[in-house]
Amino acid sequence: MTQSDQARPIPKNPSDDYAFPEIRMKTKMDDPEKTPLLLVACGSFSPITYLHLRMFEMAADYVKFSTDFEMIGGYLSPVSDAYRKAGLASAEDRIAMCQLAVDQTSDWLMVDTWEPLQKEYQPTAVVLDHIDYEINTVRQGVEAGDGTRKPVRVALLAGADLVHTMSTPGVWSEKDLDHILGKYGSFIVERSGTDIDEALASLQPWKDNIYVIQQLIQNDVSSTKIRLFLRREMSVRYLIPVPVIHYIEQHHLYEDEGSTGVSDKGKAKQDITGSA
């Protein structure tokens, strides 16, 4: 497939009820000498797992100890129903599960419903543009703590498998990569069995904007495996948040894999862990 993450005008908000979430976003920096950072994870989240959440925590530790950034927030952006793929629960259900997960487990993560409520598929670049617009244009960045405001660096958070798709010829265009990696950058979490150095070799033009995070405790949980367990009526406790398990049971999700249609050409968005 050909990834079509080309920059384009940002679509309007999906409804009059939409409001950009900022309840857990840090409004004032602790260190005005640092650069404020906001991470965005795009994916199916069907369903969300502890690894999805854990990736943000790994990134927060990396940012704290190894960079000159200061984390001010993190966003989950589930793909819309227009993505159309097997095993994809409705946007309404995936939003609800993501919201339950962050409400129960995090004091800094939020769910942005702009992308999942769009009627058309939105490429990753456009999602990042939307977040950047909300933070840096509408809100004029963040208070630096010294009486000034600083623009926020928005970056993509993803698993190592995403880097492999970016380094594979024909999957992403150079224009798309330059918009995502050149303008925003990416924080990539390593994964066992993935040769990330090989993948990064072909992304040298953007090497200064790619931050590799070592996964010190290996976690191979994926949404695909969770759906398989659920279809086999196996336990998924301690793999995904308990409120999400209850939601799945109450709404009878993933009892049959089913299919929402064949993914359209140009819709090769990856789940942030590399397995949707």
C-alpha positions in Angstrom: 0.0 0.0 0.0 1.0 3.6 -0.4 0.9 5.8 2.6 -0.7 9.2 1.7 0.3 11.3 4.7 0.6 14.5 2.6 0.1 17.8 4.3 -3.3 19.2 3.5 -5.8 21.7 5.1 -7.0 20.6 8.5 -10.7 19.4 8.3 -13.1 21.3 10.5 -14.0 19.9 13.9 -16.3 16.8 13.6 -19.1 18.4 15.5 -20.1 21.5 17.4 -19.8 19.4 20.6 -16.1 18.7 20.0 -13.7 20.3 22.4 -9.9 19.8 22.4 -9.1 18.0 25.7 -6.6 19.8 28.0 -7.7 18.9 31.5 -4.5 16.9 32.2 -2.1 19.1 30.2 0.5 20.9 32.1 -0.2 24.7 31.7 3.0 26.0 33.2 6.5 24.7 32.7 8.8 23.8 35.6 12.0 24.7 33.7 11.7 27.6 31.3 15.1 26.6 29.8 13.7 23.4 28.4 11.5 22.9 25.3 7.9 21.8 26.1 6.9 18.5 24.5 3.6 16.9 23.7 3.4 13.3 22.4 0.7 11.9 20.2 0.0 8.3 19.6 -2.1 7.3 16.5 -3.4 3.8 16.2 -6.4 1.5 16.1 -6.5 0.9 19.9 -8.9 -2.0 19.3 -8.7 -2.6 22.2 -6.2 -0.4 24.0 -3.7 -2.4 26.0 -1.3 -1.8 28.9 1.6 -1.6 26.4 -0.1 1.4 24.7 -0.1 3.1 28.0 3.3 1.9 29.1 4.9 3.4 25.9 4.0 6.8 27.2 5.6 6.2 30.5 8.8 4.9 28.9 8.8 8.0 26.7 8.3 10.2 29.8 11.3 8.6 31.5 13.4 9.0 28.4 12.5 12.6 28.1 13.2 13.3 31.7 16.6 11.7 31.9 18.0 11.9 28.4 16.7 15.1 26.7 16.2 18.9 27.1 12.5 18.5 26.7 9.8 18.9 29.4 6.7 16.7 28.9 3.5 18.7 29.2 1.0 16.0 28.0 0.2 13.0 25.9 -2.7 12.2 23.6 -4.2 9.0 22.2 -5.8 9.5 18.8 -7.8 6.5 17.7 -8.3 6.1 13.9 -11.8 6.7 12.5 -14.2 4.1 11.3 -13.3 5.1 7.7 -10.0 3.2 8.2 -12.0 0.0 7.7 -10.1 -3.1 8.8 -10.8 -6.5 10.3 -11.1 -6.4 14.0 -11.8 -2.7 14.3 -14.5 -1.9 16.8 -16.5 1.2 16.3 -15.0 4.6 16.9 -17.5 5.1 19.7 -16.4 1.9 21.5 -12.7 2.6 21.0 -13.0 6.1 22.3 -14.9 4.8 25.3 -12.3 2.1 26.0 -9.4 4.6 25.7 -11.1 7.1 27.9 -11.7 4.4 30.6 -8.1 3.4 30.4 -6.6 6.9 30.9 -9.2 7.9 33.5 -8.3 4.9 35.6 -4.6 4.8 35.1 -3.1 8.2 34.2 -2.8 11.8 35.5 -1.4 13.2 32.2 -2.8 11.2 29.3 -5.8 12.3 27.3 -8.0 11.0 24.4 -8.5 13.4 21.5 -11.7 12.5 19.6 -11.1 14.7 16.6 -9.6 12.0 14.4 -12.0 9.1 15.3 -15.1 11.2 14.8 -14.1 12.4 11.3 -16.1 10.9 8.5 -13.1 10.4 6.3 -9.7 8.8 7.1 -7.2 11.3 8.3 -3.5 10.7 7.6 -1.1 10.9 10.5 0.4 14.2 9.3 -3.0 15.8 9.4 -3.6 14.6 12.9 -0.3 16.1 14.0 -1.2 19.3 12.2 -4.5 19.4 14.1 -2.8 18.9 17.5 -0.2 21.5 16.6 -2.9 24.0 15.6 -4.8 23.5 18.8 -1.8 23.9 21.0 0.4 26.5 19.3 -2.1 28.6 17.3 -5.3 28.5 19.4 -3.6 28.4 22.8 -0.3 30.1 21.8 1.8 27.4 23.3 2.4 27.0 27.0 3.4 29.4 29.9 7.2 29.0 30.3 7.3 30.0 34.0 9.2 33.2 33.4 6.3 35.3 32.2 6.6 34.3 28.6 4.9 31.6 26.5 6.8 29.0 24.5 5.7 27.0 21.4 5.2 23.4 22.1 7.0 20.7 20.3 4.5 18.1 19.0 5.9 14.6 18.2 4.7 11.2 17.2 5.0 8.3 19.6 5.2 4.9 18.0 6.6 1.4 18.2 9.7 0.2 16.3 7.6 -1.5 13.6 6.5 1.9 12.4 10.1 2.8 11.6 10.3 -0.3 9.5 7.3 0.8 7.4 8.9 4.2 7.0 12.1 2.7 5.8 10.4 0.3 3.4 10.4 1.7 -0.2 7.0 2.6 -1.5 5.1 2.6 1.8 5.7 6.3 2.7 6.6 9.0 0.3 9.5 11.2 1.0 7.2 14.2 1.2 5.1 12.5 3.9 8.2 11.5 5.9 9.6 15.0 5.7 6.4 16.4 7.1 6.1 13.9 10.0 9.8 13.4 10.8 11.1 16.8 9.6 8.5 19.1 11.1 7.4 17.1 14.2 9.8 14.2 14.8 9.1 10.8 16.5 9.8 9.0 19.7 10.2 5.3 18.9 10.1 2.5 21.4 12.3 -0.5 20.6 10.8 -3.9 20.4 12.5 -7.3 20.8 13.2 -9.0 17.4 13.3 -5.7 15.6 16.5 -4.4 14.0 15.9 -0.7 14.5 19.4 0.3 13.4 18.8 -1.2 10.0 15.5 0.7 9.7 17.0 4.0 10.8 19.8 3.7 8.2 17.4 4.8 5.5 16.0 7.7 7.5 19.2 9.6 7.9 17.9 12.9 6.7 15.7 13.0 9.8 18.0 11.3 12.3 18.1 14.3 14.6 14.4 14.2 15.0 14.1 10.5 15.8 14.5 9.5 19.4 14.9 5.8 20.2 13.7 4.6 23.5 15.0 1.3 24.9 12.3 -1.1 26.3 14.0 -2.3 29.4 11.2 -4.7 30.4 10.1 -6.5 27.3 6.3 -6.4 26.6 4.9 -8.1 23.6 1.2 -7.5 24.2 -0.7 -6.4 21.1 -4.4 -5.6 20.3 -4.3 -8.5 17.8 -3.3 -11.0 20.5 -5.9 -9.6 22.9 -8.7 -10.1 20.2 -7.4 -13.7 19.7 -7.6 -14.4 23.4 -11.1 -13.0 23.6 -12.4 -15.0 20.7 -11.0 -18.2 22.4 -12.6 -17.1 25.7 -9.2 -16.8 27.4 -8.4 -14.4 30.2 -6.9 -11.0 29.3 -6.8 -9.8 32.9 -3.5 -7.9 33.6 -3.0 -7.4 29.9 -5.5 -4.6 29.5 -7.2 -2.4 32.1 -10.0 -4.0 34.1 -12.6 -1.2 33.1 -11.8 -2.0 29.5 -12.4 -5.7 30.1 -15.8 -4.9 31.6 -16.6 -2.6 28.7 -15.8 -5.4 26.2 -17.9 -7.9 28.1 -20.9 -5.6 28.4 -20.9 -4.7 24.8 -19.9 -8.1 23.5 -17.0 -6.9 21.5 -14.5 -9.1 19.6 -16.6 -12.3 20.0 -16.2 -12.7 16.2 -13.3 -11.1 14.4 -15.5 -10.1 11.5 -14.4 -7.5 8.9 -15.3 -3.9 8.5 -14.1 -4.0 4.9 -10.8 -4.1 3.1 -8.5 -1.2 4.0 -8.4 1.3 1.2 -5.2 2.0 -0.7 -3.3 4.7 1.0 -4.5 3.8 4.5 -1.5 2.0 5.9 -1.5 3.7 9.3 0.2 1.5 11.9 -0.9 0.9 15.4 1.6 2.5 17.7 2.9 -0.8 18.9 3.3 -2.1 15.4 0.4 -4.6 15.7 -3.2 -3.4 15.5 
